[in-house]
C-alpha cells in the first residue's frame, strides 16, 4: 500500500507537524488491518535500506519487545538504516545487541541500578534538585528546559559515573547533538535537509560521540589504576568487567538514554500539569500517594522515546501479518501508548489511571529500560522541590519541539512562578 503524504513517516517534515496532527495520523494507521510498510530515505555515508513496517498497535509493540529471539536488536535498534557493527556497538552499546552479548553487559552494568544503590543516591538526588531550583529562583522565570529540566538528568548520570562538574555542560552539549542531529538549532545548519546538510549533521554526531567516549575511557583508566569505590571503579574492576571501549560506549548510552529522555518527561510534566489544573490539584492533595502514577502517566502521554527498531531473524507471523527474515520493524511507542483497545479514553491525561500498561519505557522483554526506576525518582524529586517551593509555577505558551523521528523532545518551554 502507498502511504498518502500526510501519513508518510519517512519524511522529516512529518515530524515537525503539530502533535495533535501526528497523533491523528497514528490513529488512522492503528485502524488499518495490517502494519504499513514505509519506504526509507537515503542517508549519506550509510545509504538507503528498503524500508520498514510501522508497528503502531500496543499488542504488536509488546509482542515484538518480548520475542527477542525473532525480533532482534541487531544490527541496531537505535537507527533505521543499518550501521556497521562497530559503529552500532559504539553508539548503542547493549541496546543494539542480542543475548548473550547483551545479557553479559546488562548483568555488569545492572549493579549500578540495584535498589540499594538507588536508595543510597536519594539524598544526592534531593540535593541536586534543590540546588537547581535555587539557581532557577536566582535567575528568575525563563526557559524551564535549560534552567531546570535538562540540568538534573545529566548531573545525576555524570555524578554516578564520577565525571567532574566542570564537564557537565560539555556532556549536555554533546548529547544534544547526538539526538538532535536533524534539528538546525543543535547542528547550526540550515533547515534544508539537503544530503550535504544531513552528512554534516552525521559528522557532528560522530565527533560528539568520540569526545564522550574519550572522557569516559580516560576516567576508566584512572579508576583501573586507583579504584575509588564509585560506579566506574565498579564497572572496570572485579571478575567481570568492562573494557575501555565498552565503558565509553556504555557511558554514551547512559548519558544519551538517561538525560535526553528524562529531561523531556520533566518538561512535559510541567506543561501537562499546567494544562490540567484538576490533575495538578489531585497530585498536590496527596503527593506521595499519587506521584508515581503521575510520572507513569506523563511518560505514557508524552512518550519521550518515539520508537526503537527490531529486525526479523526468520520468517514469522505475528497477529495475522507475515514478516520475512531480514524485515525491519519500528516499534512506535507513542502510538501504542494511545491504543484505544488498551487505554480507556487514551487522549485524556489522567494521573490516577490504573492499570497503566504503557510502553514508554519499552515493552516487556530483555531491553526494558534499565533506568526506568531512576527516571521516576528524578521526576519525583524535581516535582516535589518545584511544587513545594514554587507553588504557583506554571508553563507559558507552547513548547518548542525538537525535530526528530526518535525523541519526542522539548527544546524550550517558557515558565513563570
Ligand atoms: C523518562 C525517561 C526514559 C524513557 C522514556 C526511556 C525509554 C527507554 C526505552 C523505550 C527503552 C527500550 C529500548 C528497546 O527496547 O530497544 C530504554 C532502554 C534503556 N534505557 Fe531508558 N528511558 C528513560 C530513562 C532512562 C534513564 C534515566 C536511564 C539511565 C540512566 C536509561 C537507560 C536505559 C538503558 C541503559 C536502556 C537499554 C537497556 C537494554 O538494552 O537492556 N533510561 N529506555
Boltz pocket constraint, residues with backbone or C-beta under 6 A from the ligand:
constraints:
  - pocket:
      binder: B
      contacts: [[A, 65], [A, 73], [A, 77], [A, 94], [A, 95], [A, 96], [A, 106], [A, 157], [A, 253], [A, 254], [A, 257], [A, 258], [A, 259], [A, 261], [A, 262], [A, 265], [A, 299], [A, 303], [A, 304], [A, 305], [A, 308], [A, 309], [A, 333], [A, 359], [A, 360], [A, 361], [A, 362], [A, 363], [A, 366], [A, 367], [A, 368], [A, 369], [A, 370], [A, 371], [A, 372], [A, 374], [A, 375]]
      max_distance: 6.0
